[in-house]
Amino acid sequence: MKQTLFKKSWPLWLALLALAGCTTTPSVTPGRPAPAIPSGADSASPAALPAWNDQAVGDTIQGLRQSCRTLQKKPAWSGVCREAGALAENDADAARRFFENRFTAWKLRDGSRDSGLITGYYEPLLNGSLNRSERTPWPIYGAPRDMVSVDVPMSQRNRGVLRAKQTGPGRLALAAGGNIEINPADFPADPRGIRMKGRLSGSRLLPYFTRGQINQGSIAGSAPVIAWVEDPVELFFLQVQGSGRIQLDDGSFLHVGFADQNGYPYQSIGKWLVDKGEMTLGQASMQGIKDWLAKNPQRRDELLAVNQSYIFFKQLPGDNGGPIGALGVPLTGGYSIAVDPRYIPLGAPVYLSTTWPHSSEPLARLVHAQDTGSAIKGALRADLFWGYGTEAGMYAGRMKQQGSLWLLLPKGVSPGAAL
């Protein structure tokens, strides 16, 4: 499957990717928010959407078919999915009529706002090998065997030393009479979640190793190695994205995706460089960081260690298709987005009206909500997946545009029912 669907070339630099990297790591936020589509809101035919007749609607059918692998199990979607599967591959007019006849478009809002931030992400491509060598000395680690996790509610984090017991491989649970001691004050504060990651030292749970410690070899005997790669900086940005592919010695591809994380919150190395006066905000792109490292190679380990968070990977099945998103289906380059599922149901088509990266040229496209991300919050927030490799990275890194979103649902299905 072709993963990059572009129409122009850009200079090779990635604006602000390192300042606000997105990953395909699913995020869970409790509570039900205010509706993004108010009661009584107007609906419209897709034919009334801006620039609807100017775009290649047929190119989005593959994305819908991927969503239908999950959606077809729902009664409201089963008929739509059967029709989508029967559409001719290259008949754009038939595809446009299909969406016009079978869907209703609902404008998404956030209070009085009807536009929001649209960013981009991509799947990195690294050169590597299944064997360690002088060319490929950097390991892509799987989840360590000695890492354990325990859920500690925020209400108990200030109560001093806690007790826990082992409930299974890699899992602890708080228990008054437990034989394992936990001092929450020892662990990094992360307001986004309640799960702590650590390692056992006798009867105590200690924080797990930081990125700097891992890069120094602290888990060499306790974590499996999935592959070895050439460049530690490219490996760092693979972790920022959360998934990618490795091109092996024989030309084949190895897909890797998020498996676990060491328990430390993400820290932006671009922001650190800006705060230290090493570069301006406008220079803090992936390419800007790489240029800085080329001039300061002796400070590479210092810089990468600023982000103590470390991502562990697992090998993913698949051929040359896209990575698997939160919906559980492969993402389609240029036609999949990450959304906040509190507002946009996963699998639904979404009409995106924005502009091309660093440009005022309109970009209107029917995409599909197939992924989530820890930085993707709100009804008008979306992250467009651009595909894999260098060209996709150029678009993704530069994408920081304003845009509007319309949720497309089968006729007769209300937005409230869809959520």
N, C-alpha and C positions, 0 to 999 in steps of 0.2 A: 504494500500500500504506500502511495506517495505521501510523505509527511509534511512537505512544505509547499504551500500554495500562495505564491507571491507574484508580484508583477513589477518590481523595481529593485534596484540594488542600493545599499546604504554603506557609508563608511563603517569600518570595523571598530565600533566601540559600543558598550552596553550601558546605557545611562541608568545609574542608581540601582542596578540589580543587587549590588552588595549591601545597599542601605536598607532594602526592604525585600529580601528574597522571599519568594513564595515556593511552597512545596505542595506536593499532592498528599501530604499527611492529613488524614481526616481530622476535623475539629468538631467538638461537641459543645454546644452552649445551651445550658438549661433555660427553661422558661419560654413562654410563647410571646413573641413580640407583637407590636401593633401591626395590623394588616398593611401590606404594601399596596393593596388594591382596595380602596375604601368601599364600603357598602354603597351600592347605587352608582358606582363608577361606570363611565361609558366604555363600551366595547366596540370593536371595529373589525371589519374584514381585513385579512392580511393585505388585500389589494390596495387598501388605503394607507399603508405604511410608507414612510418616506423612501424614495428610490427603489421601491419594490420591483418595478419593471426593469431596472437597470442592472440587476445583479444576476449571477448564474445560480438560480435556485436549485438547479439539478445537482450542483456540486455538494449540496448539503444532505442529499438523500442517504449517502453512506453513513453519515453521522446518525441520522434517525434510525436506520436499520440496526446500528449498534445499540442504541437506546432500547429498541424494541426487543432485544434479547431479554431484557428485564420487564419492560412495560407491557409486553404482550400477555402477561399473566393477569393483568388488571382488566376487568370487563370493559371499562370506558375506553381502553386503548386497543383492545384485541382487533377490532375491525379496522381501525386506522393502520395498525401494524401490518395486517394482511395486505392492504392496498399498497402500502409503501414497499413491501417485498415484491409486488408484482409490477412496479413501475419500471419502464425501460431505462437503462443506464444513462443514455445521452439525450433524453427527450426533456429538455428544460421546460417547454411549454406545458407538457403533461404534469411535470412536478409542480409548476406554479399553480395550475388549476387544482391539483390535489390539495395543496395547502389552503387555497382560497375556499374550496368547497367543504373541507372537513374541519377547519380550525377557526377559532375566534381569537383575536389579539387583544390583550389587556395591558394597558399602559401601567408600568410600575412607578410608584412614587415613594418618597420618604418625607412625610409631612408635606411641606409646600414645595419641596424640591422634586424635579422630574428628570434630573441628570446626576450622574455620579462618576466616580473614578473607575477607569478601565485600564488595567495593566496587562502584562503578558508574561508567560513563562514558557519553558521549552525543555526538551530532553537532551542533556549533554551527551556528546560522543567522545569517548576517550580511547586512546590506543593502549592495549594491554596484552596480557598473556595469562595462561593458566599456571605458568611456572615463573618463579622468581629468577631474575637475572640482573646483570649490571644495567641493562636498559630499562627493566621494569622492577624497581626495588620497593614500590609503595603498595601496601596491601589494602584491598577493599575487604573490610572485616564483616563477617556475619555476627549475629548476636552472641555475646560472650556467655560461656557456660556458668561463670561465677557471678553473674549479675542477678540480683533479686529485687523485687519490687514490693511495695507495701502502700496501701491507701491510708493516708492520714488526713482526716478532715481539717479544714482550716481552724475550726473551733478547738481542736486539740493541740495545735502547734505551739501554743504558749503555756502548756501545762507541765513543762519539765520533761523528765525522762519517762518514756513509755515502754511498755512491754509488748512483745509479739511472739507468735509461734509460727512455725513453718507449716503451710497447708498444702504444699505441692512443689514440684520443681520450679525454682525461681520465684516462688510466691510466699509472702508472709501475710499474716493478718493480726491486727491488734488484739491482744488478749491479756486480761489482768494478771493471769498467772503464767504468762509466757516466759520462756527461758532466754529470749533474745532482747537485748536492751537497745532502745532507739532514743537518741536525743535530737529532736527536730531542729534545734538551734545549729547543729553541725551541718545541716543540708542547705543547699541554695534555695533562696526564696523564689518561688515561681507562682504568682497569683493565678495563672491560667489553669492550674490543675491541682489535684490532691495527691497524685502518685509520686512517691519518692523512689529513686533507684539507688541501690547501694551494693555493698559486698560485705560478706561476713568476715569478721576478725575475732575468732573465739566466740564469745557470746554477745558481741556488739555488732551493730550494723553501722558501717561507715559509708560516707558518700562514695559513689563510684568514681573511677578515674576521670580526670579532665582530658580535654583534647591534647594539651601539652604533654601530659603523662602518657597518654596512649601513643602519641607520635614518638615518644622516647622508648616504646617497646613494652609498656607495663602489662599489656594483655596478650603478648605474643604466644603464650602457652595456653590461653584460656578461650580464645576466640577463633573460629574457623576462618580461613581466608578463601574468599570466593574467586578472586582474581588479583593479579598484580598489574599496576599501571605505571606509566612513565613519569607523570608529573604530579607532585603533591598539591600544587595550586589548582590544577584541573580537578583533582580529587576533592579539594575543599569545595569548589563550586558545584560539583556533583552532589555533595551533601546539602548545599543550600537548596538545590532544586528538589532533592528527595528521590529521584529516579533517573535512570539513564541507560545507556548501552555502551558496551565495551567491544571494540573491534579487535579480534584476536589475531594471532599470527597467521592463521590460514584464511583470513578474510571474513570469517563468520562473525556473528554478533552474539554477545551475551547480554541479556536484559537483566537489570538489577533494580530493585525497588525497596522502599522503606521497610525495615523489619523491626527496629527498636531504636531507642535513644538513651543516652547516658544520664539523663535527669537534670541537666543544666539548661537554663533558658538561653535562647539564641541571642548573641551579641554581634552587632554589625561591625565588621572590621573597617568598612568605609567610613562610618561615623567616627570611629576611634582615630583614624588618620586625620579627619577633619578637625576633631577636637584637639589633637596634638599639633595642629598647624602644619601638617605635612602636605596637605592639599586643600583646595577649595571644594565646596559642595558640588560645583559643576564638574570637577575633575574626578569625583568619587564614583566612577563607573568600574565595571569589571576590567576594561582595558586600562583605565587609569591606575587601578590597583596593580595590575600586571606590570605596567610601565614603572611604577614606583618600586616594585620588587626587583625589576631588572637593574635598577640603579642602586638598590640597597639589598643585595642578596644575603648579606650577613644578618639581616633583620627578619628574614622570612619566618623562622620559627617563632620569634617574638610576636609578629603580627598575627599569624594563624592561631596562636594560643590565646589571643584575646577572646575569641569565641570558644568558650569552654564546652559548648554543646558539641556532641559527636553523634553522627548517624550511623547505625549499623544496617546492613543491607541483606536482602535475600535474592536468590536467583528467581527470575520470573519466567514462566513459560511463554512461548510465542515465537513467531517468525520475525519478519521485518515490520510488523504492525506497531502501533503506538503503545505507550505504557498503559497499564490498567488504572482507571480512575476510581473515584469513590463509588460510582454506580456499579462497578464490577465489570465494565466493558472497556475495550481498547479505545483510547482517545484518538481523534482524527485531527491531524495538523491543520490549523486554520479554521476548524469548525467545532471544536469543543471548548467549553468554558468551565471554570471553577466558580461556584456561587455559594451563597449562604442558604443552606437548605431550609432554614426557618421561613424564608420568603419565596424561594423558587424551588419547586419540587424537582428532585433529581430525575433526569430523563427527558424533561420537557423541552421542546424547541423554544428558543428565545431569539427574538429579532434584535440585533445590535446595531445601533446607529451612532457612529463615532467618527474619528479621523485616523488616518494612517500615522504611525509613530513620527513624532517631531514634524508634523505637517498639518496643514489645514485642509488637505484633500479628503473628501468624505470617504468613509469606509462603512458600508451598509452590508450586513450579512446575516443570514439565518443560521444560528449556531445551536448547540445543544448542551444543556446543563448536565455534565457527566462527572464533575469532580468538585471537591471542596478544598479549602486551604485555611491554615491558621490565621492568615492575614485578611481573609475575605469575609468581611462582616457588613451586613446591611443589605437592604433591598436593591440598592443601586450600585452595588460593588460587583465587578466581574473581572476575571483573570482569563485572558484568551490564550489558549495553548497553540503555539506556532509550529510545532513539529520537533524535529531533532537536528542537531548539528550546528555548524557555525552560522549559516544563514538564518536559521530559526532563532539562534541566540541574538543576532543583530536586531531582529525585529522585537523580540521579547524584551530585551534590555532597554530599548528606546521607548517602549510603550508605556505612556503615562498620560492618557488622554481623558477628556470628559466625554460622556456618552449617555444615551438613553436606551432603555430596555423595554421590550414588550414580551409578555409571557403568552405563548400560544398553547391553547388547550383545545381538545376535541369539542366540537359544538355540543352544547348541552351540559358541559362540565364547568362548574363554577370554580373560581380560584380558591375559595375556602375549602371546598370538597377536595381539591387537588392536593392541598397540604395536609 
